[in-house]
Amino acid sequence: RRRGRPHMMAVSLVVYFLLAPTVAALGVVRLAQHRTQARDLDPRQAGRRYGRLMLVPWVVYGLNVLAIGTTLASPSSSFAPLLYGAWGTAVVVTVGLLPILLIGLVARSWAMSLGHPAGSIRVGVVVRGWLAQVVAFVITLAGIFGAFALWGPVPGAGAAVVLLGINLATYQDLFRWIWNTAPLPDGEEGQRLRALLATAGISVRRILVIPASVGAAPNAYVSGVFSSRRYLFVAERLLRDLPPDEVEAVVAHEIGHLHHRHVAWLGLAAIVTSVTAAAGFVGLVSVATRGMSDAVRRPLFGLAGAGTVLATLYVTRRLSRRFEFEADDFAARVTRGSLPAARR
């Protein structure tokens, strides 16, 4: 019986951890749908008015991560052995990221009921996107864990920066797999977009088309830090449904991100902010709780981790907003007019 209790408790924690954010997301969606029908709102009004309610499941998820992470890390916890070794940590993190997929699927169902483009994205694409994030994150985490264990804090920190850089430089290859892309043919559309790239003085490795069958919205994306690893992703629906001037405006906006090196700056900002914030928060907690018991120190270190994530999100969101305006300005200059960009 004693041996069975930790296993039953582990199963109960996992079930609660998976279900609590998902149930919260379902509750938000049902409430939003009910109010949308009662007030006879159109999809755009409903999305603007009730979209912020989707923060609720994320708050639940964050509190669960903090609470259960503190429980797992406690020396007296029967779950502490789960964190011994890189792959044990990787398994825990994989389970820890599963609610992100579940919340995403619930949000997709709401978008589908509103007729929002995000609702047309295939479930397989959502799942592949989550798997790509898990693989990239877990491999990186396992590598960092192993580097710290083998080489100590200073070389481990250097290995962490290197692994994060590799992750940033190669993630676009996973993006190709997520969206099942294919190269843009050398037709009229391809020649026009390549001419636009040449006019802007930007080179990419390949222009890839996201097929309409996966449900992607009419949009475009860029990925990659180095010119030899850059990709321009263009949705088939963008090429099919929008007139040429609007297609050029959307693509010019994305080229603007490459011109100003926004992908690299965002990645660098995320690394610098996370490392600096973590060092500052951990140092502050270490000094403030010196001589106190682990029961007091560990929850505070958990809060330090949460503060690091929030600081990184804040900095990257502020930078991203600024970068969007810079890309819009670049697109207006390249296309010699702001009307197509305004319609976009």
Disulfide bonds with the S-S distance in Angstrom:
none
